[in-house]
Amino acid sequence: MAKKITSAPPTTPTADHRSHVRAVGKTLCLTALLLPFVAANLRANASEASRADIPDAPIAVSAPAPVAPAPVAVEPSAPVAVPAVVTTPAAPPASFARAQGLSPKVLAAALDAVACAKARGVSGRDDLLTIIDYSLPSTQPRLWVLDLERGEVLFHELVAHGSGTGENYATRFSNVKDSRQTSLGLFLTAGTYEGGNGYSLKLQGLEQGINDLAEERHIVMHGAWYVSEAQIRSQGRLGRSWGCPALSQEIAATVIDTIKGGSFVYSYHGAQSRILKASSGGACAAPGGGAVTAKLAR
């Protein structure tokens, strides 16, 4: 016979049970309330973490704009005078400016004459220049041989003038045969020979009507016994030639050998500058066609 099963009677919850249920319910409600805040916090942390893994982008720094300097007020200076361009003769080497007894004016005139001759096609040596200043008395050394390349004075000697030119001072000059007068202007040295006055140097006159008859007149450089200090003490002047530039016998051969073979010799006298200037017509001219010098003296 089947046994009858009966259900147990419902039990009434105790006070403790009811308290537990209420506590659980409050916890669930609090959790539900806090879940949105927790989720938001988690998302914020995740976002911060992701940004921490990305390096910061470089910050572009603009360079400061250049600042233009403030204009400086400058007072105008006084106007400077600009010298006019003036054509002058070749400048004498500075070392010759102190050459004993040599006038810068005469040196400038000699260099001018040489430059003018070369401009007209006269071929001559560039290294040497002989100058004779006949405006000085015969008792003074008035012949210079200049080394133009080194700026040195090689010789400074006594030199005689022609008997028809004057006593101690030269006052008359000529290009006329048998006048026994000295000729002025620019010459070119030629060859040497042995003649009545011993070892002599031929001179070619380069100025028409002034000294171009020098070879025909036998105007040469040579040594002479009357060119000496003894002659000066005896007569108060040198002896005189027949128009030749005579040197002392002791130095003549040495000077001749130095300047022979196409060097220039320039004979000067200030009082005769008008004649030389007039012969040139104010311009250089080729040999045989007029004077060589433009302005031999000023």
C-alpha positions as MATLAB code, in Angstrom:
seq = 'MAKKITSAPPTTPTADHRSHVRAVGKTLCLTALLLPFVAANLRANASEASRADIPDAPIAVSAPAPVAPAPVAVEPSAPVAVPAVVTTPAAPPASFARAQGLSPKVLAAALDAVACAKARGVSGRDDLLTIIDYSLPSTQPRLWVLDLERGEVLFHELVAHGSGTGENYATRFSNVKDSRQTSLGLFLTAGTYEGGNGYSLKLQGLEQGINDLAEERHIVMHGAWYVSEAQIRSQGRLGRSWGCPALSQEIAATVIDTIKGGSFVYSYHGAQSRILKASSGGACAAPGGGAVTAKLAR';
ca = [
       0.000    0.000    0.000;
       1.399    3.282   -0.984;
       2.648    5.479    1.686;
       1.078    8.942    1.764;
       3.425   11.741    1.545;
       2.571   14.933    3.163;
       4.276   18.337    2.678;
       5.891   20.091    5.552;
       4.143   23.050    6.893;
       5.504   26.487    5.775;
       7.996   27.964    8.084;
       7.806   31.517    9.180;
      11.023   33.552    8.490;
      12.842   34.556   11.521;
      14.016   38.085   12.313;
      17.606   37.309   11.456;
      16.635   36.043    8.066;
      14.724   39.185    7.291;
      17.703   41.355    8.256;
      20.026   39.420    5.969;
      17.677   39.832    3.029;
      17.434   43.542    3.543;
      21.284   43.850    3.727;
      21.731   41.990    0.465;
      19.158   44.158   -1.242;
      20.866   47.345   -0.113;
      24.214   46.060   -1.400;
      22.742   45.263   -4.779;
      21.111   48.660   -5.020;
      24.376   50.440   -4.047;
      26.319   48.436   -6.587;
      23.832   49.313   -9.290;
      24.180   52.958   -8.402;
      28.015   52.867   -8.448;
      28.455   50.880  -11.683;
      28.150   53.923  -14.032;
      30.751   55.853  -12.047;
      33.136   52.892  -11.965;
      32.739   52.350  -15.699;
      33.413   56.021  -16.409;
      36.463   55.944  -14.202;
      37.785   52.901  -15.976;
      37.285   54.527  -19.353;
      39.105   57.654  -18.161;
      42.031   55.625  -16.852;
      42.228   53.684  -20.078;
      42.238   56.900  -22.048;
      45.029   58.361  -19.916;
      47.022   55.166  -20.282;
      46.653   55.221  -24.058;
      47.762   58.855  -24.232;
      50.777   58.060  -22.076;
      51.999   55.577  -24.711;
      51.954   58.231  -27.487;
      54.990   60.563  -27.532;
      54.230   64.228  -27.324;
      54.227   66.017  -30.664;
      57.091   68.503  -31.014;
      56.169   72.058  -30.278;
      56.909   74.390  -33.176;
      58.660   77.506  -31.978;
      58.612   80.422  -34.364;
      61.855   82.452  -34.578;
      61.389   86.042  -33.600;
      60.957   88.347  -36.561;
      64.114   90.356  -37.294;
      63.964   93.834  -36.011;
      65.274   96.481  -38.403;
      67.845   98.705  -36.711;
      66.767  102.180  -36.120;
      68.319  104.624  -38.626;
      71.331  106.452  -37.286;
      71.475  110.102  -38.023;
      74.836  110.997  -39.607;
      75.829  114.557  -40.080;
      76.955  115.224  -43.654;
      80.692  115.678  -43.972;
      82.271  118.576  -45.754;
      82.625  118.028  -49.513;
      86.021  116.687  -50.567;
      87.710  118.409  -53.460;
      88.733  115.968  -56.205;
      91.919  117.054  -57.952;
      91.783  117.368  -61.675;
      93.709  114.836  -63.733;
      96.851  116.515  -64.966;
      99.301  114.951  -67.371;
     102.793  115.376  -66.004;
     106.244  114.156  -67.017;
     107.470  110.845  -65.710;
     107.935  111.113  -61.955;
     111.612  111.204  -60.971;
     112.674  108.293  -58.748;
     112.638  109.371  -55.110;
     116.264  108.351  -54.634;
     117.373  110.874  -57.301;
     115.587  113.740  -55.588;
     118.470  113.922  -53.124;
     121.228  113.498  -55.712;
     123.824  116.146  -54.932;
     123.287  119.261  -57.038;
     120.731  117.716  -59.390;
     117.669  119.928  -59.737;
     114.351  118.034  -59.677;
     113.198  120.382  -62.414;
     116.089  119.386  -64.668;
     115.591  115.694  -63.904;
     111.898  115.937  -64.731;
     112.688  117.712  -68.000;
     115.182  114.987  -68.953;
     112.738  112.205  -68.228;
     110.065  114.038  -70.166;
     112.375  114.389  -73.168;
     113.227  110.682  -73.109;
     109.575  109.661  -72.809;
     108.682  111.932  -75.702;
     111.466  110.508  -77.877;
     110.335  106.947  -77.194;
     106.744  107.882  -77.984;
     107.990  108.955  -81.401;
     109.764  105.673  -82.011;
     113.319  106.459  -80.861;
     114.846  103.282  -79.507;
     117.201  103.713  -76.557;
     118.337  101.978  -73.413;
     115.930  102.090  -70.488;
     118.492  101.511  -67.751;
     120.670  104.639  -68.021;
     120.276  108.393  -68.393;
     123.040  111.017  -68.527;
     122.166  114.602  -67.608;
     124.319  117.720  -68.061;
     123.090  120.929  -66.445;
     124.886  123.763  -68.225;
     123.123  126.361  -66.096;
     125.679  125.498  -63.378;
     129.237  126.911  -63.511;
     132.019  124.761  -64.881;
     133.650  124.702  -61.442;
     130.832  122.485  -60.131;
     130.265  118.844  -61.068;
     127.305  119.125  -63.456;
     127.176  115.765  -65.210;
     125.245  112.851  -63.697;
     124.924  109.287  -64.954;
     121.818  107.712  -63.440;
     120.988  104.033  -63.137;
     117.241  104.196  -63.659;
     116.639  100.566  -62.758;
     118.345  100.702  -59.377;
     117.750  104.357  -58.589;
     121.457  105.055  -58.169;
     123.797  107.847  -59.217;
     126.718  106.127  -60.947;
     128.778  109.226  -61.753;
     128.736  112.891  -60.777;
     131.526  114.644  -62.672;
     133.004  117.881  -63.950;
     132.309  118.556  -67.634;
     133.556  121.338  -69.926;
     131.571  123.360  -72.457;
     132.641  124.941  -75.759;
     134.928  127.941  -75.953;
     132.259  129.837  -77.894;
     129.674  129.127  -75.203;
     131.163  131.200  -72.400;
     133.755  131.416  -69.668;
     132.863  129.823  -66.314;
     129.160  130.023  -67.157;
     127.615  128.782  -70.398;
     125.604  131.529  -72.079;
     125.523  130.747  -75.835;
     124.561  127.553  -77.628;
     124.555  126.571  -81.285;
     124.058  123.850  -83.855;
     126.310  125.627  -86.355;
     129.520  124.062  -87.626;
     132.757  125.715  -86.472;
     130.918  127.833  -83.878;
     132.741  125.956  -81.098;
     129.568  126.237  -79.105;
     127.836  123.543  -77.112;
     124.491  122.134  -78.285;
     121.536  121.486  -76.007;
     118.745  118.924  -76.078;
     118.539  115.129  -76.257;
     121.284  112.935  -77.705;
     121.721  109.206  -78.208;
     125.109  107.606  -77.620;
     126.578  105.621  -80.471;
     129.928  103.852  -80.953;
     133.428  104.651  -79.738;
     136.688  105.353  -81.531;
     140.269  106.512  -80.918;
     140.808  110.067  -82.189;
     142.797  113.234  -81.619;
     141.394  113.433  -78.066;
     141.933  109.760  -77.336;
     139.101  107.384  -76.514;
     135.883  109.139  -77.625;
     132.137  108.503  -77.786;
     129.990  109.579  -80.741;
     126.761  111.448  -79.995;
     123.721  111.521  -82.267;
     121.624  114.689  -81.919;
     117.897  113.963  -81.932;
     116.512  117.488  -82.315;
     116.268  119.133  -85.701;
     117.826  122.571  -85.807;
     119.025  122.244  -82.218;
     121.605  119.432  -82.167;
     121.003  117.264  -85.233;
     124.373  118.319  -86.749;
     126.335  116.937  -83.784;
     127.941  114.145  -85.819;
     128.814  116.487  -88.676;
     130.373  118.913  -86.178;
     132.249  116.063  -84.472;
     130.589  116.749  -81.131;
     131.722  113.793  -79.032;
     132.417  112.928  -75.414;
     136.128  112.573  -74.606;
     138.687  113.140  -71.889;
     140.754  116.340  -71.626;
     143.650  117.522  -69.468;
     141.968  120.884  -68.834;
     139.073  119.258  -66.937;
     140.528  119.045  -63.443;
     140.536  120.600  -60.003;
     144.026  121.930  -60.753;
     142.653  123.870  -63.729;
     139.926  125.353  -61.541;
     142.467  126.498  -58.971;
     144.680  127.958  -61.692;
     142.116  129.806  -63.821;
     138.968  129.872  -61.734;
     137.164  127.704  -64.273;
     137.654  124.620  -66.406;
     139.333  124.782  -69.778;
     136.986  124.781  -72.769;
     136.439  122.448  -75.704;
     135.344  123.082  -79.283;
     131.774  122.279  -78.290;
     132.268  118.761  -76.907;
     131.219  117.645  -73.403;
     134.764  116.912  -72.210;
     135.470  114.966  -69.007;
     138.584  114.491  -66.914;
     141.084  112.067  -68.349;
     140.921  109.920  -65.223;
     137.218  109.147  -65.514;
     136.359  109.611  -69.201;
     136.947  106.038  -70.393;
     134.923  104.544  -67.509;
     131.968  106.849  -68.134;
     132.117  106.256  -71.899;
     132.112  102.481  -71.511;
     129.134  102.723  -69.161;
     126.859  104.842  -71.353;
     127.892  103.838  -74.885;
     125.642  101.886  -77.198;
     122.298  103.666  -77.253;
     121.690  105.438  -73.953;
     120.249  108.944  -73.714;
     122.205  112.112  -72.879;
     120.249  115.252  -72.051;
     121.917  118.698  -72.090;
     119.995  121.416  -70.265;
     120.122  125.161  -69.783;
     117.159  127.054  -68.337;
     117.743  130.242  -70.334;
     117.497  128.304  -73.594;
     114.195  126.575  -72.787;
     112.281  128.983  -75.040;
     114.342  127.896  -78.036;
     113.798  124.224  -77.337;
     110.087  124.701  -76.737;
     109.667  126.737  -79.905;
     111.478  124.111  -81.957;
     109.066  121.443  -80.826;
     105.929  123.429  -81.621;
     104.498  122.160  -78.334;
     104.526  118.526  -79.465;
     106.986  115.666  -79.822;
     108.308  115.010  -83.269;
     110.237  112.144  -84.780;
     113.961  112.514  -85.496;
     114.436  114.304  -88.792;
     110.948  115.753  -88.601;
     111.228  118.205  -85.729;
     112.289  118.326  -82.120;
     111.922  115.366  -79.841;
     111.062  117.109  -76.626;
     107.643  118.565  -75.796;
     108.611  120.793  -72.879;
     112.198  120.495  -71.882;
     112.094  123.163  -69.189;
     109.459  125.158  -67.373;
];
